[in-house]
Amino acid sequence: LMSSHILPEVEAMCDVVGIFDHGRLIAFDSIQHLRSTASDSLNIELVLAEPNLQTVEALRQIPGVNSVEVSGNRLSIKVSKKEELRPRIIEAALANHAQVLSFALRETSLEDILLRLVDSAASDVPGQRPGLIPSFFRLTRSR
């Protein structure tokens, strides 16, 4: 049994988590299951040698792509979990003469899961303010 607010440490050491918000247990599940149910979208990171507007717009036009954010040569792409869009994303980038340096699926972080759960739980309780840091405990891996 472990109690911590250091989320990277929790992710490294634990398989199952229990999350409390204002004394209420709002989640108790494996981190993997929480990740799979936390969002309807996947996060893809695409790194291009030189991103261009034409490529970014082509990616935004793909049905199932929810958003494309550009930071330097990194594109953060949110896509629907319902469709397999990775081949279409690569095809669109190459069709627009982009040089792909890397392509990776990024897991939802425990922090993102925690924030969604706390905001969701706060909206269920009258007078509770969303976004407060909850207290939570972690069950460690069996060794």
Residue, then its C-alpha position, 0 to 999 in steps of 0.5 A: l500500500m502506498s500513498s503519494h501525490i507524485l504521479p510519475e512515481v505512482e505510474a512506475m510502481c503501481d498497477v492498481v490505484g484508488i483515487f479519493d476526492h474530498g473523502r469520496l472514493i471516485a475511482f478504483d481500477s488498474i491504471q491501464h483500464l483507467r487509461s482506456t476508459a478516460s477518453d474517447s481519443l488517442n494522442i499521437e505525436l508526429v515529429l516532422a523535419e519542417p512542418n508546413l501549413q499544408t500538411v497541418e491542414a491536411l491532417r485536420q481534414i481527416p475524419g476522426v482527427n479531433s485536433v492538431e496542435v503545432s509546437g516547433n516541429r512537433l505535432s500533437i494530434k488527438v484522434s478518435k479511438k473508434e477508428e485506426l487513423r495512423p496509416r491515414i495520418i502518415e499518408a497525409a503527411l507524406a502526400n504533402h511532402a513532409q519528412v517524418l522524423s518520428f511517430a508515436l502513440r502517447e498514453t494518457s498520463l495519470e495526471d490527465i486521468l486524475l484531473r478528468l475524474v476530479d472535475s467529473a466528480a466535482s460536477d456531481v456534487p453541489g457546491q464542490r469546486p472542480g480542480l482541487i487536488p484530491s487525496f488518493f492512495r495506490l496499491t503497489r504491484s505484487r512481487 
